[in-house]
Amino acid sequence: MPLATVPTSSRQTAWRRTPASPTPVPMSGWEAYAAEHGFILRWPQERQAATGMVFEPWHWRYVGRDNALAIRASGLSLEEYLALEQTK
C-alpha cells in the first residue's frame, strides 16, 4: 500500500528560508490581515531598539482583534503600547 502524500500548507512553506534569501519569505499577504484576526508580529524589525529583542518574523502573538488593530495603528511594539496605555 503506497503512502499517502501529505499536502504542505501555505503556512509551512511560507516561512521557509532559501539559500538566496536569509530572511523568511513572507506569507502571501497574511501580514496585512493579521490584525483583523487578532494577531501582531511580536518583535517587529523596526522596533528592535525599543524591545531589545532580535527580529523574529515567525513570532506572532494573539492579542485580540481590537488590541491588534490599535497596536498596528500606533506603530508601536506590544511593550511600548502597554506602557502608553498604562499612562492614560
JOLIN-V221984 format. One record per residue. N is the residue number from 1. OMEGA is omega in degrees with one decimal (none if undefined). D_LAST is the distance of its C-alpha to the last C-alpha in Angstrom with 2 decimals. Layout:
BEGIN
n->{N | N}
omega->{OMEGA | OMEGA}
d_last->{D_LAST | D_LAST}
END
This chain:
BEGIN
n->{1 | 2 | 3 | 4 | 5 | 6 | 7 | 8 | 9 | 10 | 11 | 12 | 13 | 14 | 15 | 16 | 17 | 18 | 19 | 20 | 21 | 22 | 23 | 24 | 25 | 26 | 27 | 28 | 29 | 30 | 31 | 32 | 33 | 34 | 35 | 36 | 37 | 38 | 39 | 40 | 41 | 42 | 43 | 44 | 45 | 46 | 47 | 48 | 49 | 50 | 51 | 52 | 53 | 54 | 55 | 56 | 57 | 58 | 59 | 60 | 61 | 62 | 63 | 64 | 65 | 66 | 67 | 68 | 69 | 70 | 71 | 72 | 73 | 74 | 75 | 76 | 77 | 78 | 79 | 80 | 81 | 82 | 83 | 84 | 85 | 86 | 87 | 88}
omega->{-179.0 | 177.1 | 177.5 | 176.6 | 179.9 | 179.3 | 178.0 | -179.0 | 178.3 | 179.1 | -179.2 | -176.5 | -171.9 | -176.9 | 179.9 | 176.9 | 178.2 | 179.7 | -178.7 | -176.5 | 179.6 | 178.3 | -178.2 | 175.7 | -177.5 | -179.3 | 177.0 | 173.3 | -178.2 | -177.4 | -178.6 | -176.9 | -176.1 | -177.6 | 178.2 | 178.8 | 173.4 | -177.0 | 172.9 | 172.1 | -169.0 | -179.5 | -177.4 | -177.6 | -176.8 | -179.4 | -178.2 | -179.4 | -178.0 | -176.2 | -175.1 | -178.8 | 177.0 | 178.4 | 177.5 | -174.8 | 179.6 | -172.2 | 179.3 | -178.4 | 175.3 | 179.4 | -177.4 | -173.6 | -176.9 | 178.7 | -179.1 | 179.0 | 179.8 | 179.6 | 178.5 | -179.7 | -178.6 | -176.6 | -177.8 | 171.7 | 179.7 | -179.6 | -179.7 | -179.7 | 179.4 | 177.9 | 178.2 | 179.9 | 179.7 | -179.2 | -179.6 | none}
d_last->{64.69 | 62.39 | 58.79 | 56.36 | 54.15 | 50.50 | 48.54 | 45.81 | 42.51 | 40.58 | 37.77 | 40.29 | 41.79 | 38.80 | 37.49 | 40.97 | 41.54 | 44.64 | 46.82 | 46.27 | 42.48 | 40.71 | 37.44 | 37.10 | 38.14 | 35.21 | 35.28 | 36.75 | 33.61 | 31.77 | 28.76 | 28.27 | 27.87 | 26.18 | 22.70 | 24.42 | 25.73 | 22.56 | 23.37 | 21.86 | 23.87 | 22.73 | 23.52 | 24.03 | 26.62 | 24.64 | 21.87 | 24.42 | 23.59 | 19.90 | 20.79 | 24.08 | 25.73 | 28.71 | 28.43 | 29.54 | 30.25 | 31.29 | 28.19 | 26.18 | 23.58 | 23.04 | 19.39 | 20.13 | 20.60 | 17.27 | 15.39 | 18.25 | 18.20 | 14.52 | 15.15 | 18.40 | 17.09 | 14.60 | 17.57 | 15.76 | 17.08 | 15.73 | 14.81 | 12.99 | 11.12 | 10.19 | 9.21 | 6.92 | 5.40 | 5.50 | 3.81 | 0.00}
END
